[in-house]
Amino acid sequence: MNSNYICVFDLESDNVDSKIATLLEIGAVMIDNRELKIVDTFSSLLQPINLDEVNQEALQINHITMDELSKAPQEKLVFESFITWVNKHNKSKNAYSAYNAPVAGVYNITGYDIPIIRRYCEKYGGWDSKRKDQKIFNQINFIDLMHHMWFITENSMELENNELTTVLEYMGIEKQVLESAHRALFDAEMSAQILIRLMNYTRRLKTIGKMKNAFAKTTD
């Protein structure tokens, strides 16, 4: 049985292109996989190396100001602290192993967040030079919540899209609350609630789905 922690995180950046995006904020929560409860949190703004090159249009979306960024800790210090925080929840007893590392669970992790994490890990640590991959999160398993929500709602006409705010409103979060969206910790906490709901749902489904031996031959 899997016992890895699950880390749900959100990254605020200045660009939709993960290849060049500069990190501005990290928000993350750690979930105990057995209890499906949040046991730890991480949140910090990052001061980019080239503050003058930050995309101003992105700041209007994520509600981060240049003044906040100028007073934030340097990105190197923050990302190294983030690595330390994630590693604290690695199940390995001695040297940190990617196999026992927390499983990342993020909304649109495939298309955006993991590519950025890989770039920053290669730059500041947490890099597996042999596999050419980050090693602070499990390298085999991850949870893309956007894909899972598509699977759950694919036959429904109630959602006009699969954006996080649309899904949250569909699940009953009030619009006033969603005005806080696009700040990292808020999005991470909301995504964590989606994940917990999905995992509780699938755990109940296991009791009736009869996946074990589903393709085995039966005799009348």
C-alpha positions, -999 to +999 in steps of 0.1 A: +000+000+000+013+035-009+023+054+022+040+085+006+028+119+016+010+139-011+022+174-018-003+197-034+013+229-045+006+259-067+031+282-084+025+318-093+047+331-121+050+359-146+044+338-178+021+311-191+051+295-209+067+271-184+100+271-203+106+308-194+083+315-165+099+332-134+086+320-101+069+347-080+052+327-052+050+291-040+021+278-019+020+241-008+002+218+016+013+183+026-013+156+030-011+125+050-021+098+025-036+075+051-057+100+070-063+124+040-056+154+062-034+184+057-004+181+081+019+210+070+020+241+048+045+262+030+040+297+016+064+324+003+069+350-023+102+350-042+122+379-053+133+372-089+170+377-098+159+402-125+131+421-108+129+447-136+121+420-161+090+407-144+059+406-167+037+434-153+005+420-169+009+388-149+009+407-116-026+420-124-038+384-126-021+370-095-026+401-074+011+404-065+027+438-064+062+449-073+066+463-038+059+428-023+084+412-047+111+437-038+107+429-001+105+391-006+134+367+001+156+360-029+144+331-051+174+310-043+168+311-005+130+304-009+134+275-033+161+259-012+137+263+018+110+247-003+133+217-011+141+213+026+104+215+035+094+188+009+123+165+019+112+167+055+082+146+044+103+121+024+097+086+039+134+076+034+152+071+067+186+081+056+195+095+021+165+110+005+150+088-022+128+099-050+109+066-046+099+076-011+094+112-019+060+129-016+037+124-046+030+157-063-007+165-067-013+196-087-040+211-110-024+210-145+009+196-132+017+180-165+015+210-186+029+237-163+041+231-127+064+201-130+084+216-160+090+247-138+100+226-108+124+207-129+141+239-141+144+253-106+156+220-091+183+218-117+194+253-108+191+253-070+192+216-059+170+186-057+182+174-091+188+138-101+218+141-126+215+104-135+178+105-145+179+141-156+149+149-134+139+165-102+141+143-071+122+161-044+089+145-056+082+109-066+095+105-102+070+078-111+037+088-097+019+121-097-017+133-097-029+158-122-062+170-107-073+186-140-071+152-157-090+135-129-118+161-129-121+157-166-125+120-161-152+125-134-172+152-154-165+142-190-201+133-197-215+164-180-227+196-196-225+215-163-189+227-166-181+251-194-143+244-189-119+226-166-102+257-151-096+255-114-120+284-105-148+269-126-144+235-109-143+251-075-175+270-082-191+238-095-181+221-063-198+248-042-172+274-034-188+308-034-177+335-059-167+358-031-143+333-018-129+327-053-119+363-056-088+352-036-079+328-063-045+330-081-026+334-049-005+303-044-014+290-010-052+296-016-050+276-048-030+249-032-054+246-003-084+245-026-067+220-049-060+199-018-097+198-010-105+186-045-079+159-042-092+147-008-127+146-022-115+126-053-096+102-032-124+096-008-147+090-038-123+065-054-118+047-022-155+042-019-156+032-055-131+004-049-156-014-027-182-016-055-162-014-086-148-049-084-116-041-103-098-071-089-101-100-113-124-079-135-110-096-167-107-130-152-126-158-170-157-170-151-176-201-154-214-204-152 
